[in-house]
Amino acid sequence: MKILKNGEILGKKRIKQTDIFVLIILCYSNFFRYWTQQCDEMMKRYLNFLKSLWNEYADSRKMEKIGVNTSQKTMGLVEFRDMANDFNLKDTNLTEREVVMSFNLALMTEIDEITSDRYMVLSFVEFLESIARLAEFKSRTPVGEREEAYIPGETLEIRLEYKIESLLELMNMSFESVIKERKRRSALM
């Protein structure tokens, strides 16, 4: 398969700017690793924590989601960013750009984007996929292993279910302190 950019075949000439279309295709097509029994079992293991996380952040900025009419809880990009910031998830592997990509790539296609704003918010199922995408980008070492045992870049090759476990364990350990801090900040406002 040849991918063209401005009439040139990729790989024949070095491209200076990131071709976002190719990047999205690569991220999306490589993400079939998420739909496996092992990843499903890992998400089920942390389901109670994920529900608590969802209940804390979904609709936390409901007033900013004007036009999104749904009876179910939803999570917008601002709320998703708040979560990533509150848990200090960003690092060299997981930047603001990857947080936004994790959110956008987890959104399902909507039939009617003209009369519905549903395409701009995550449902719970989409939220689960966005968490897995965050774990993929963050590429933490598996639970119980030392980070020094890995050479730089080697963590990118770790199986996704271990990355999910590592991210959720990190977030679960700091959940109570993050929630206390959120409540303290909201009381000051």
N, C-alpha and C positions, 0 to 999 in steps of 0.2 A: 504494500500500500504506500503510495506517495502522497505526502501532505505538502500542499503548495502554500507559499506565502509570497505575495507580490511576484508571482510567476517563477519563483525559484524553489527548487526541491530542498526541503530541510535536510540537513546533514551534508549537503554539497558545499554550502557556504555557512559560515558561522553567523548566527543571528544575534545581534546585540541586545535587542529587547525581548523580553519574554512574550511569547505568543500565547496569550491567555486562553484562546480557544483550544490549542493543543494541550495546554496544562490542565484545563478542565476535563478534556476527553481522557487524558492519562489518569487523572485522579478518579474519575468516575468508573472507567473500565477496570482499573486495578482494585476497585473497592468491592469486587465480588467476594473477597476474602471475608467480608462482614457476614454474609449470609451462610454461615456454617453452623454445625451443631455445637462446636466448641465455643464460639462467640455467643450463641444463644444461651448456653448453659452459664457462661460468665455473667451475662446480663441478668439472668434469672437469679443468680446468687446474690446480686446486689440490687435486686428489684425494690426492696423496701427503702433502701437508701436513695435510689433513683426517684422513687415516688415522693420522698421527702424533699429532695432537691427540686423536683418539678413543682411541688406545692408551694415551695418558698419563692421561686423565681417566676413561674408562669403567672401572668396577669398582675405582677407586682407594679407595673407601670401601665395599668389599664387605661388611664386617662390619656396617655400618649398614643393609644391605638384607636384613634378615631376612625370610624368607618368599618372596622372589623366587627361584624355582627355574627357572633356565634354563642351558643349556649354552653359550649365546652371551654375549658381553660386553653389558652394559647400562649406562646412565647414569641415575642418579637426580637429583632436583632439587638435592640438596646438592652433588653433583659438578658439575652444570651451573652452579650459583652460584659454586662455587670457581673454575671456569674464567673466568667473567665478572669475578670479583674479581681473580684473578691477572693478567689482561691489562688491568686498569683500564679496562674497557669502559663503565662507568657514567658518565653525564653528564646534562645537562638533558633530552636526548631519550630516553636509555635509563636508566631508573631501575630499582630493584629490582622494581617492579611489572611493568615490561615484560619483564624477564628471566624472571620467573615465567610471564607470559603466553606468551612465546616457547616456553618449555618445554611448557606445558599445551596450547597450540594445535597443537603439532607431534605430539602423541600420537595414534596411530590408535585408533579405536573398537575395543574388545574385546568379543567375544561373551559371555564368562563372567567377569564382574568379581567374582563371589562366591567362587569356588574358586581364582581365579588373581590374583596381585598384579602380573601383567604390565602392567596398565594404568597403573602408577605409574612406569615406567622407559622410557627411550628405547632403541630399537634404532638401528643405524647410519643407516638410511634416515631415521628420525625425527630423528636428530641433525642430518643435513644440512638438513632443513627448519627445525629450530630455529635453526641458524646463519643461514639466509636471513631468518628472522623477526627475529633480532637485528640484522642488517644493515638491514632495513626500518625498525626503530625508531631505530637509531643515526643513519642518514641522513648518512653522511660524504660529503665531496666526492669526485668520481672521482679515481682515481690520476692524477697529473700536473697536476692543476688546483689553483689557489690557493683557499683558503677565503675570502679577502677578495673574490673575484670574485662571490660569492653574497650576496644580501641575506638577513637572517634569515627562516627559513621556506621559502626557495626550495629548500633541499637536500631537503625532503620530496618534491619533485616529480621528483627524479632517478630514472632507470630503475633497476629493481631489480638488474639484472646489474652495473651500475656500483657500486651500494652493496655488493653481495656482494664484488666485487673489492677495493674499498677496505678493507672490514673484514678480509678474509682477508690482504691485503697487510700491514695494520697488525699483525695477530696473528702473521704469519709472520716479520716483521722482529724481533719481540721474543721469539719462541718459545724460543730457546736460553737467554736470560737468565731467562725465567720458569721454565723447567724446572730450571735450576741453583738458583734460589731455592727452588723446591718441595723439591728434594732436600736443600738445606741445612736448611730448616725441619723436614723429616721426620727428619733426623739428630739434631736437637736434642731431639726428643720422645722 
